[in-house]
Structure formats: C-alpha cells, structure tokens
Amino acid sequence: MTSVGEAVEPMHLLQVANVGRICGGTAACAWTITRALPDCRHTVVFLSSITPETRAAFGDLPLLSWSQVTARDVAGLNADLVILHNTAPDRVCGPLPAFTLLYQHSVGRRAAADATVFCSRWLVERCRPEGGEAGGSPEVLIQPVPVPPRPDSAEVRALREHPVVGRLCTPVDRKWPGELVPFYARLAGRFPQIEWEFVGCPRGLRDALRDACDGRIRFHDASWSARSLLWTWDAVLYHHPALTESFGRVVAEGMRAGCIPIVDARGGFCEQVAAGRGYLCRDESEFEAALSAILCACKRRTLSRAAMTHGNRLCGLQAFRARLRRLLRTLTQD
C-alpha cells in the first residue's frame, strides 16, 4: 500500500468534528491541522450547524454540515484520509472508503476506525487501562496549537509593574463551577497586586467573581479573537475542583505566546508543563506559591521565554506535521 503521507498528488484530508463552533470542542483542533498541512487539500465536516465565526476562521476551505458520516458521502469527496475527532459510533455508517483515523480527545464511546490515537497519555490510561489492544500500545498524538494572534496594541507585559493573570475557558457552566468564587477570593485577598481577566465566564457568575476579586477584574466574551489576550497576560491560571482536562489547548497556546501556565497538576497538563516552564499545582497553597513567584518581574521574564520555547517545540505546527506523517507511514505500510 502506498503511504498516505507520500502520495504524489496532494493528499485530500477529510476531518469530522462534532460541533460547528470554533470556540471550544474539536473545531479548533481541526482548524489547526489544516494549517499544519498546507500542502494537502482539506475538507472539514461538522455534525451540527456551523456558526458564522467558524466559517470566517476557516476562510475559503470547504466546510460541510452532515447528520452522519456515510461511505457514500466520503466516496463522493474522494478523500485519501479521514480523521474523526471524538466521533460517536452512531454518527458513522462504515466502514469508510478511505483510511480512517480516530483522534480521541476525551473519555467516551467512539466510532470504529482503522487506527486510534489519543491526545494524551493520561487519556490512554483512562480509556485503555490494560495498556491497549493486541498488536501494540495506543499512540499518543499531541495536538497542534497555533500561535495566538497578536493584539493590535503594543506589548505591555514587560513594562508593567504588577502581573495580570487570566482564565480563558469555553463559555459553559460546567467549566465555571461556583467553587471558583471562594478560590479566587482567597487568591485576590492574598495578592492585591494582581489584576484578573476572564474570558468566557457566564454572566450569572460575574458579579460574584467581581466581588471576590475586589473589583480588580475584567470580563471578555468568548471569541476566536480573544486568544490574543494570551500575549498580554503574564500567566494563565486554570483550576477546576472536579473536571480534569485531557489536554488543555489554552495552556499550550498560552505557552506559545509566552504566557506562564499555572494549572492543576492533573490530566494532560502534566504532559505539557515542564519544570522551569510553569507550575503544576496540587492544592491552593501551591497556587499561592506560584503566584508569589511571578510577582518578581525578572522571574516572569525568564519563565515567559522558557514557556514559549517549550510550547513551540511541543505543540508547534511543524512538530505536529512531522509526528503525523511518521505515524501515517507506520500505520499504512504494507
């Protein structure tokens, strides 16, 4: 069998994502893969309606909305490779007439495919605790993340005296639990020097968080362009008392913008954040210690440069391109 990655004609990559909303879900990963493989033809299918913001983000690339992925529809597109992002079994009527790779981003039942890859080793252990299927251990394919767009305003991170710490999350209630209010009240009381910014916070929680942070807070609505704030924040802080992230794209994007990660020592974060490039925190006292460290401007500059170098090497587009092509050569060889 000819390797998919070595096809003479441009490879036609068909990606399937569940939700047609670029902010959150698998659409952002599919978008980034199209940028990591500029020499391929791309079609992206969404299993829901597609928002105008998503269409604008993908530009001229063909976007389709299907209720189900069928062999007939895939054949009609003449795809060489299909990537199913977290696709449920009942959304695929297969087998499909192209090599099919399931890219699993969270725990759950997923469609059958020729091969499966996971976004983190943590997720592998949750989905296949016995170590994988016969024939070898499951593959981990670290997600690619883009460099966030730079803001129009001049960079002020290195000029200001006090740090700005942000949280950027999908605007759904389960990502913003009420337990965040006492958590931030404790941090804001301990660090009156810090300014706080939140992207995607539900409106019903904003007044309580504003009081918790003594008014030193700015809220931003969720949008694809809001990622530019990662260039101006000194650190991105993520804590959730119950929800563990399988990967955590915001942390990776933040590092690529020099934004220091201060996050829960759980899930995929542990595979992203290395010593000297950010902080993995097991409890509130460790979050406090991390924030205390970045009060020093010199320390912030050192960590910012180290985080950027690490993020580019781990999640850059060229690194993902090389990993994916090596994987495809292995999977599709005779």
C-alpha positions in Angstrom: 0.0 0.0 0.0 1.4 3.4 -0.9 1.9 5.6 2.2 -0.8 8.2 2.6 1.9 10.7 3.6 3.9 10.1 0.4 1.1 10.4 -2.2 2.3 12.1 -5.4 -0.9 14.1 -5.7 -1.9 16.4 -2.8 -3.5 14.3 -0.1 -7.2 15.1 0.4 -7.7 15.1 4.1 -11.3 15.0 5.4 -11.8 15.9 9.0 -15.0 15.3 11.0 -15.8 17.5 14.1 -18.8 17.3 16.3 -19.7 20.9 16.9 -19.5 23.7 14.3 -18.3 26.3 16.9 -14.7 27.3 16.7 -14.6 28.3 20.4 -14.2 25.0 22.3 -14.8 21.5 21.2 -12.9 19.8 18.4 -13.2 22.5 15.7 -10.1 24.4 16.9 -8.0 21.2 16.6 -9.4 20.6 13.1 -8.6 24.2 12.1 -5.1 23.9 13.3 -4.5 20.7 11.5 -5.4 22.4 8.2 -2.7 25.0 9.0 -0.2 22.3 9.9 -0.6 20.6 6.5 -0.7 23.4 3.9 0.3 21.1 1.1 -2.9 19.0 1.4 -6.4 19.5 0.2 -8.8 19.9 3.1 -12.5 19.4 3.7 -14.0 19.7 7.2 -17.4 18.2 8.1 -19.3 19.2 11.1 -22.0 17.1 12.7 -24.0 20.2 13.7 -24.8 23.6 12.3 -21.7 25.9 11.5 -21.5 29.3 13.1 -20.5 32.4 11.1 -17.4 32.8 13.3 -16.3 29.3 12.4 -16.8 29.9 8.7 -14.8 33.1 9.0 -12.0 31.3 10.8 -11.6 28.6 8.2 -11.7 31.1 5.3 -12.0 29.6 1.9 -11.7 25.9 3.0 -14.8 23.8 2.2 -17.0 23.3 5.3 -19.9 20.8 5.2 -22.6 20.0 7.7 -23.7 16.4 7.8 -26.0 14.5 10.2 -24.0 11.3 9.7 -20.8 10.2 8.0 -21.5 7.6 5.4 -19.4 5.6 3.0 -21.2 7.1 0.0 -20.6 10.7 1.1 -16.9 10.0 1.8 -16.5 8.3 -1.6 -18.1 11.3 -3.2 -15.4 13.6 -1.9 -12.7 11.1 -2.9 -10.8 11.6 0.4 -7.5 9.9 0.9 -7.6 10.1 4.7 -10.4 10.7 7.2 -9.8 12.0 10.7 -12.7 11.5 13.1 -12.4 13.9 16.1 -14.2 12.3 19.0 -16.9 10.9 16.7 -19.6 8.8 18.4 -20.4 5.3 17.0 -23.9 6.2 15.8 -22.6 9.1 13.7 -20.6 6.9 11.4 -22.1 4.4 8.9 -19.0 2.5 7.9 -16.6 1.1 7.1 -15.5 4.2 5.1 -13.7 4.0 1.8 -10.5 5.7 3.0 -8.0 5.1 5.7 -9.8 6.3 8.9 -8.0 7.7 12.0 -10.0 8.2 15.1 -8.5 11.1 17.1 -9.8 10.7 20.7 -9.8 13.9 22.8 -11.9 12.7 25.8 -13.3 9.7 27.5 -16.3 8.1 25.8 -17.5 5.6 23.3 -16.1 6.4 19.8 -16.6 5.2 16.3 -14.6 2.3 14.9 -11.6 3.2 12.7 -8.6 1.7 11.1 -6.4 3.2 13.9 -6.9 5.3 17.0 -4.7 8.0 18.5 -5.1 9.9 21.8 -4.3 13.4 22.7 -2.5 12.5 25.9 -1.1 9.5 27.8 -3.5 10.4 30.6 -6.4 9.8 28.3 -4.9 6.5 27.1 -4.8 5.3 30.7 -8.5 6.3 31.2 -9.7 4.6 28.0 -7.5 1.6 27.9 -6.2 0.8 31.4 -4.9 -2.6 30.4 -2.4 -1.0 28.0 -4.1 -1.1 24.7 -5.3 -3.6 22.1 -3.4 -6.5 20.8 -0.7 -5.5 18.4 0.9 -2.7 20.4 0.2 0.2 22.7 -2.0 3.1 21.7 -0.4 6.0 20.0 -0.4 9.5 21.6 -0.5 12.3 19.1 -0.1 15.7 20.9 -2.5 18.3 19.4 -1.0 21.1 17.4 -1.9 24.6 18.5 -1.4 27.9 16.7 0.4 30.9 17.9 -2.4 33.2 19.1 -3.0 36.3 17.0 -1.0 39.3 18.3 -3.2 42.1 19.6 -3.3 45.4 17.8 -1.9 47.3 20.8 1.7 47.4 21.7 3.1 44.7 24.0 3.0 45.9 27.6 3.8 42.7 29.5 7.4 43.7 30.1 6.7 47.3 31.0 4.1 47.0 33.8 4.9 46.6 37.5 2.2 44.2 38.5 1.1 40.9 36.8 -2.1 40.2 35.0 -3.5 36.7 35.4 -6.2 35.3 33.1 -8.6 32.4 32.7 -9.9 31.5 29.2 -12.5 28.8 29.0 -15.4 27.5 27.0 -18.5 29.5 28.0 -20.4 26.7 29.5 -21.5 26.3 33.2 -19.6 23.1 33.8 -16.3 24.8 33.0 -17.1 27.6 35.5 -18.2 26.0 38.8 -19.4 28.1 41.7 -16.4 26.8 43.7 -14.2 29.3 41.8 -15.7 32.2 43.8 -14.0 31.3 47.1 -10.9 30.1 45.3 -10.4 33.5 43.7 -11.4 35.4 46.8 -8.6 33.7 48.7 -6.1 34.5 45.9 -7.2 38.0 45.4 -7.0 38.7 49.2 -3.5 37.2 49.3 -2.3 39.1 46.2 -3.7 42.7 46.0 -1.1 43.4 43.3 -2.6 41.1 40.7 -5.2 42.1 38.1 -7.6 39.4 36.9 -9.1 38.8 33.5 -11.7 36.2 32.5 -12.8 35.1 29.0 -16.0 33.0 28.6 -17.3 33.5 32.2 -21.1 33.0 32.3 -22.9 36.2 33.1 -24.6 34.7 36.1 -21.2 34.2 37.8 -19.6 37.6 37.0 -21.0 39.6 40.0 -19.8 37.0 42.5 -16.3 36.9 40.9 -16.1 40.7 40.7 -16.8 40.8 44.5 -14.3 38.0 45.1 -11.6 39.9 43.3 -12.3 43.2 44.9 -13.2 44.7 41.6 -9.7 44.2 40.1 -11.2 42.2 37.2 -12.1 42.5 33.6 -14.5 40.2 31.7 -14.4 39.3 28.0 -16.9 37.4 26.0 -15.7 34.2 24.4 -14.5 34.6 20.8 -11.9 33.2 18.5 -10.0 36.5 18.6 -9.9 36.6 22.4 -6.9 34.3 22.3 -4.8 37.4 21.5 -5.1 38.2 25.3 -2.6 35.4 25.9 0.1 37.8 24.6 -0.8 40.4 27.2 -1.4 38.2 30.3 1.6 37.3 32.4 0.1 33.9 33.4 -2.9 31.8 32.5 -4.3 30.1 35.6 -6.6 27.1 35.4 -8.2 25.4 38.3 -11.3 23.2 38.4 -12.2 21.2 41.5 -13.8 18.3 39.6 -13.1 18.4 35.9 -9.8 17.1 34.6 -8.7 18.2 31.1 -7.5 15.5 28.7 -5.2 18.0 27.0 -5.8 21.7 27.5 -5.3 23.7 24.3 -5.4 27.1 26.1 -2.3 26.2 28.2 -0.4 25.2 25.0 -1.4 28.3 23.1 -0.5 30.4 26.1 3.0 29.0 26.3 3.5 29.7 22.6 2.6 33.4 23.4 5.0 33.4 26.4 2.1 33.2 28.9 3.2 31.3 32.0 0.9 28.3 32.9 -0.3 27.9 36.5 -2.6 24.9 36.4 -3.9 21.8 38.2 -1.4 19.0 38.4 -3.8 16.7 36.7 -4.6 15.2 33.3 -3.0 16.4 30.1 -1.5 19.5 31.8 1.1 17.2 33.4 2.3 16.2 29.9 2.6 19.8 28.8 4.1 21.8 31.6 7.7 21.1 32.4 9.8 22.3 35.4 11.0 25.8 34.8 8.3 26.5 32.2 5.3 26.9 34.5 3.7 25.5 37.6 1.7 22.3 38.3 -0.3 22.9 41.5 -1.9 20.2 43.7 -3.7 22.5 46.1 -4.4 26.1 46.9 -1.2 26.6 48.8 0.8 25.6 45.6 -1.3 28.0 43.5 -0.4 30.7 46.0 3.3 29.8 45.9 3.3 30.0 42.0 1.6 33.5 42.1 4.0 34.7 44.7 6.9 33.6 42.4 5.7 35.6 39.4 5.4 38.8 41.4 9.1 39.2 40.6 9.4 40.8 37.1 12.7 39.1 36.4 11.2 35.7 37.2 8.3 36.4 35.0 10.5 37.2 32.0 12.6 34.1 32.5 9.6 31.8 32.8 7.9 33.5 29.8 10.8 32.9 27.5 11.2 29.3 28.7 7.5 28.6 28.3 7.5 30.0 24.7 10.4 27.8 23.7 8.9 24.7 25.2 5.4 25.3 23.8 6.8 25.9 20.3 8.8 22.6 20.4 5.9 20.6 21.9 2.9 21.9 20.0 4.2 23.8 17.0 2.7 23.1 13.6 5.9 21.7 12.1 6.4 19.4 15.0 2.8 18.0 14.6 3.3 17.7 10.9 6.4 15.5 11.3 4.7 13.4 14.0 1.6 12.8 11.9 3.5 11.8 8.8 5.7 9.4 10.7 2.5 7.9 12.3 0.8 7.5 8.9 3.8 5.9 7.3 3.8 3.3 10.2 0.1 2.7 10.1 -0.3 2.4 6.3 2.8 0.4 5.4 2.2 -3.0 3.8 
